Amino acid sequence: MTSSSTPLPPFASDNYAPAHPDVLAAVAAANEGYAVAYGDDPWTARLAERVRELFGPTAVAFPVLNGTGANVISLMSVTPRYAGVVASDLAHINTDENGAPERVGGLKLLTRPTTDARLTVDDVTSWAREIGDVHRAQPAVLSLTQSTELGTVYPVQDLKELAAAAHELGMAVHMDGSRLANAAAALGVSLRALTADVGVDVLSLGAAKNGGMIGEAVVVLDAEGAGTGGAAAARAVPFLRKATMQLASKARFVSAQLLALFGEPDTPVGTTPDAAPAADAPLWLRNAAHANAMAARLRAGVEALDGVTVTRPTEANAVFATLPRAAAERLRARARFYDWAGGETRDRVEVRWMCSWDTTTDTVDRFVAAVAEELARG
């Protein structure tokens, strides 16, 4: 049994984890000599080439500083000022970005309640009656989170149907991909299969929650297209990036991190349909698959404990469960994590436990033992 004095790593969020050593090494390597500022450097040029390999020949990447910036710039690039963004009520842009889409982007969020954080085609088509009504913010873009805030994953076919419904109404499609890597690893498909191939127009490509340090990217997936989310969006992003203070002067360090995670040009793209990723798979895939596997191990461990009820599907790297509030408070003193919602009764609480690229089997097993110990204390 784990001693109550034994410290445990946090299970609060995957962005608590350190940067992966390969990412740090890439930053150090990029620190040799001089390079032109603001993205006119060899690292950013190689990143542009790699993004075309990952997402298709018309994809263009714009490195930014963080995920909130990536989301706001992406949405602004495909949304006029009089319009709105259709999203889940649980979407990160609605709950955890301090109103940045509204304050910075001037966009109204048009939310729909969801039980598992996944929108449906009906959630999209229900906005049709608002189109053309001058009294209503016009639904201009559908924003999907993959994987979702509840750790669920949109299947490929669902994404195709959602994008088709949005496009039929003249809406662009944005994907908040802060945990896109975890979704791709869980589904055993490529990054392109979840984005360009299903009709996503603009992507916030996450890195920090999968071993990165600082930096994400806005990816316009059809920068040569004439439709919403095409060439016009690609032209707008550079100016929006500067205006929203997301253009790094030393962009090479952001690009170097993304190259470390997603791979240099001409290296494997990465899929893992039936087994663990190969040793030469890109770092994004190895990190995400490991985090997902640790979440599955954690779920299996706590499910066996009397007093814990797992409440939501574990499809990526998150485990949601209820347990007695008193036990949760004692456990939190040993390993930080967040309460999510009320439990079945007033004396119980729903919590979220997140696994990351550096969560180990030993850490998971020690945490499960700590949960058992706190439950036994009554």
Secondary structure, DSSP 4 states (H G I P E B T S, - for coil): ---TTS-----S-GGGSPPPHHHHHHHHHHTSS---STT-SHHHHHHHHHHHHHH-TT-EEEEES-HHHHHHHHHHHT--TTEEEEEETT-HHHHSSTTHHHHTT--EEEEE--SSS---HHHHHTTGGGTT-TTS-EEEEEEEESS-TTS----HHHHHHHHHHHHHTT-EEEEEETTHHHHHHHHT--TGGGTGGGT--EEEE--GGGT-SS-EEEEETTTT-SSTTSHHHHHHHHHHHHHTT---TTHHHHHHHHHHHH--TTS-----SSSPPPTTS-HHHHHHHHHHHHHHHHHHHHHTSTT-EE-S---SSEEEEEEEHHHHHHHHTTS--EEEEE-SSTTEEEEEEE--TT--HHHHHHHHHHHHHHHHT-
